């Protein structure tokens, strides 16, 4: 059995691939808050109960954690420093659940690989995208791989939920992504604009507080109608479509790929919604109908990465798999 773990903004999602069941995935979610409150033994029990698997049955885990910007190749968990991040400081909520799950998996001794984020140190992306220090967190690699395993080599996907991240893949390689703090907002988090910069400079809020409260449901931007969800969803659809369109521009520089040769996918708790898909389809044009995929795609894709690396894959979407001759799965 192979397990994928998606360290999401709100919850930690798990997926297991059981080769005895035609490769179908079982999934479950553990809230970061609950994970932070329970001890490591209970976390193991939660994983075993949720996936209906014993840890000794697991051949390999593919784990994502935070920004994943401290390394650029897929590595054994024992070979990453500082849990694979340059710093614990940065954008996003700090709950402690993801850290506890990481430490639990490490202490349990289950064979585990770490998936890196996409950042300036990544070899696979377009060199122009390295202008940005960070492009996407590791779980987005899982989403991309799940789509790739469905038979697509050229595609764009937008993961729309607490925040929004859009990634492009050309000829089976990740070529770029737009991170949550750069482009479209999500429900809760979003880019820092001029007013937020002023609030930071005035010492009223920190940069992380500004990012964490710049989503369409948190930012006070509707002239007293902050609870207007219809307007918020319409705005979010617009900005997500704009971000996808930006990735289309990058795609034109790769192998003559045009809009007829690649698919657009939507995922995440918001991206899954039919009304959001319809609005984005309308904004992007009639020939750009998007395909929705489950918000568990990141965890499932990570499990698929674990399986393929166990059986000898040397690269994943252009990301190198670091060799470790002491481990049979490398």
N, C-alpha and C positions, 0 to 999 in steps of 0.2 A: 504494500500500500504506500501511496505517496501523498504528502500533505502540503498544502499551500496556505500561507498565513498573510492576510492583508491587514496591515496596521493602519486602519482608517481614522478619520477625524473624530467620529463619534463612537464607533465600535471596532472590535477586532474580529474579522471574518475568517473562518476556517473552511477549507474544502479538502476532502479526501477522495482520491481516485483508487478504486478497488478494481484491479485487473480481472478479478473473477466475475465482475458484473459489467462486462463489455466496456470498461473504461468510464462508466457513468460516475458522476461526482455527487457526494453527499456534502451538505453545507450546514453551518450554523454560525451564529454571531454571539459574541460575548462583549457586553458593554465595557468600555474602558474604565468607567467608574466602578463597576462590580469587580473587575480584575484588580483594581487598585486596593480594594477592600478585603479581598480574600488572600489566604496564604498560598504558597507555591504548590503544596500538595492538593489543595482544593482546585487550583487551576488545572493541574494534570487530570484530576477527576472530571472537571467540566469538559475538557477536551475529549477525553475518552468517552464520556456520556454523549456529548454532542455529535461526535463523529462515529460513534459505535465501533470504536477501534481501541486496541491496547497498544501502548507505546512500543512494546517489543515487536509488534507486527509492522511497524513503520520502517520502510526501507530508506526513505530520505525525505526531509522537510526542506521546503524553500521558504525562507522567512524574509519579510520586509520590515524595516524599522525606520520611522521618522523620515528625515530628508535623504538619508543614504548617500550623503555627499562626501564621505571620508574615504571612499574607494571607488574604483571604476570597473573592476572585473568581478565576476561572480566568484565568491570565495567560501571556503569552509568557515563556519561561525567562529572557530577558535583562532582564525587568522586575521580577524578584523579588530581594529582598536576603537575604543570609546563607542562600542556598539555600532560602528560604521558611520558615525557622524563627526563632522569637524568640531561642532560645539553643540551642547545641549540648549544653548540660547538660539533664538530665532523665531520664525513665524509659526503661529499655531498654539492651540491649547495644550497645556501641560497638566495631565491628570495623574500619570504614574502607572496606569494600567498596562500600556504598551511596554514600558520598561520592565514591569514585573513579568509579563509573558516572555519577553526576550530572556531575562535572567533564568526563568523557569526552564525554558527549552535548553539553554546552555547547560544548566546544572543537571538536567535529566540525562545528558549524554546521548540524546537521540541524534543520529547522523543528520546534520543540518548545513545547508548552504545559505549564504546571504546574497540577496539581489541588490545591486547598487541602484541609486537614483541616476537621473540623467542631468548632467551638470557640465561645467566648463572643462572638467577633466575627462569627460567621456570621449572615447575614440570614435564612436560610431556616428555622432551627429555632424551635421554641416558645420564647417569651421566658423561660419558667420554667426551661428547660434551661440557660440561660446562667448560672445559679448556678454551674455547673461550668466551670472555665477551659478544659477540653478534653473532648471527647466521643468523637472518633474520628479516626484518621489518614486521610490522603488515599485510600489504597487501598480503604477501605471505601466510598467514593463510587463507585469502579469496580465493586465487587460489586453495589451497589444499582442502578447503571445497567444492568448486565448482566441483572439480574432484570427491571427496567423494560422493557428491549428485548424481553423474552420475552412482553410483553403484560400485565404486572401494574402497577397504579397504587397499590394498597393492600397493604402487606406488611410483615412483620418478618423480619429474618434475623439469625442468630447465626453469627459466624465463630469457630470453636473450634479452637485449635491451641496454639502456645506461650503465647498468652494468649487471652482471650475478649472479644469486642466485639459488642454487639447494637445494631442500628439499626432504626428504624421510618420508613416512608414512607407518607404519606397523600395521596391525590389527586395523585400524581406529584411530591411534594415531600418532602425529608428534613425530618422534624419533631423528631427527637431521636436520641440514641445514648447508650449506657453504656460508658464507656471501660474499658480493661483494669485500671486501678488503682482503679476504683470498685466494681465488682460481682463477677461470677464470676471465679474464678481460671482459668488455663489449665494446660497441662502444667508450665510453668516459672515463669511470672510471675503475680502476683496482688496483690490489695489488701493493704494494711498493717494488721494488727490490733493489739490491745493489746500482745501479747508483742513484736511487731516494734517497736512504738513504744518500749517499754522498752529494747530492744537498741540502738536508734538513740540514745536519750537517754544511755545508758551508754557510748556511743562505740565499741561493739563492731562495728557495721556502719554503712554509710551508708544513706540512704533508698533510693537506687537499688539497692544490694545487697539491701536488704530486699524491694523490689518484684521484682527479678530472681530471687529464690529463694523466692517465696511461691506457686508453683504446686503442684498436687497431687502431682507427682513429686519436688519438691525440698524442700518444707517438711517438717520432722520432726514429724509430727502423728499417726502411727498406732501410738504406743506400742511402738516397736521393730519395727514391721512396715512400714518405709518402702518396701520393695520390693513391697508388696501392690498390684499393678496393678489387680486387679479392684475392690478397694475404692476406689482412686483414680479409676477411670473411673466408678464408680457415684456418687461424690461430685461429680465434674465434671458428669455428666449432671444431677444434682439442681440444682446451682448455675446451670448454663446455662438450665435450664427456669425457674428462679426469675427470672432476668434477662429471659427472653422474656416471662414473665407480667407483669413490671414494665412492659415496653413496651406490653403490651396495655392497661394502665391509661391510658397516654398516648393510645393510639389512640381510646379512647372519647370523647375531647373533639373529635374531628375528623369532621365531616360525618355523624354518626350511624353511623360505620363500626362493625360488630360482627363477632364472630368468624366469622360465616358469609360475610363479604364480603372477607376478606383471607387470604392464604396465609402460612405460616411456612416459611422456608428455612434450611437448615443448610449450612455450607461450612467449609473448613479441613481440615487433615490429620486432626483428630479428628472434626469435624462430618460428614465424608464416611462415617464408619464406620456400617455398618448397625445394629450393636448399640447404638450411641449414639443413633441416630435412634429405634430402637424404645423405648428407655428414656425418652427425652424425650417421645415420643408418649404413652406411658403416664402420665407425670407431668402432662402438659398436658390430657389427656382425649381420648376417642375421636374427637371431632369436630375435632381439631387436628393431624391427621397432617401431619408436616413433609415437605418435599421437599428432597432432597440435591442440591447442585450442586458442580461441580468446584472444587478449591482454586485453579485457574487463573482463576476467575471475575473476580477483581480485575483481572488483566492484560488479559483479554478485554474486560471492561467499559471499561477505559481506552482500548483500541484503538477501541471503538465510540464513545466520547466524541470521540476524535480525528477519526474519520470524520464524525460528525455536525456537529462544529464546522467542519470543513473545508468542509462543504456549507451552512453558514449558521446553525446552531443558536445562539440568543442566550442561552439558559439551559439548565442541566443539573440536573434535580431541584431546581429553585429557586435554584441557584447561578448568579450572573451570569457571563457570558463577557465579559471586558474587551475592548473594541474596540482594534484596532491597525491603523490604516488603511494602514500601510506594508507589511502582510503580506497576501497574497492570500487566506489562509485565514481571515481575520477579515472 
